[in-house]
Amino acid sequence: CKRIKSFTMLSGQPILPHTLIKNDAQHKKITPTIRGVVAVQGACVTSVNGVYRFAGKCDDVGKYIKKGVFRHKLVTFTLYRCKHQDNNRRWYISIVAKNHRPGTKHDFDLFTALSHPADSPLCEAPPECGWKVVLGNGLEGDGPLCLWIADQDLNILRKEPEVPKIKPMKCVVCLSKPVNHVFVPCGHACLCGEC
């Protein structure tokens, strides 16, 4: 599958793929970072697309939700991982039945993808690609692309870019007063009114 080049989600800014999990060098193991959001894009069901917010855990990793409309009803889409009886783990985007936990026969599964292997540093995050429509749900088309974004990275994306402060130019003759005159026709601004 192709790696995601960029997403245009939050505030219309491009979000580029980056390292999802931090490496804890002291313990020589991967430390999961489960809080954040998942940006979903390109699903054949357009109401599935959007930003999924962290809403607890499922299978010891983050579970994420988003409200939307599906078949003329307001629903909550849930993005979660679950472990099957054969010990394989899969990620799902489903409509989970009220008063049921995700990963039961009561879910209406829309899309699924294999989880990264357990020894992979990415196993805690949903896969970016490889999502497929779940057979038997009446849907046809492409599965989405998913990009997990850590909370600390969201804070960086939300900050307004810093505008560099420009020092007022000083007169090139007296070197003390601010420039306030412009030469015509060249447009050079380099002198104060006195000089």
Sequence and secondary structure as in RCSB ss.txt:
>XXXX:A:sequence
CKRIKSFTMLSGQPILPHTLIKNDAQHKKITPTIRGVVAVQGACVTSVNGVYRFAGKCDDVGKYIKKGVFRHKLV
TFTLYRCKHQDNNRRWYISIVAKNHRPGTKHDFDLFTALSHPADSPLCEAPPECGWKVVLGNGLEGDGPLCLWIA
DQDLNILRKEPEVPKIKPMKCVVCLSKPVNHVFVPCGHACLCGEC
>XXXX:A:secstr
      EE GGG EE     SEEETTTTEEE    EEEEEE  SSGGG EEEEEEEEETTEEEEEEEEEETTEEE
EEEEEEEE TTS EEEEEEE  TTS SSSTT EEEEEEE   TTSTTTTS  SS  EE TTSS  S   EEEEEE
HHHHHHHHS          B TTTSSSB  EE TTT  EEE S  
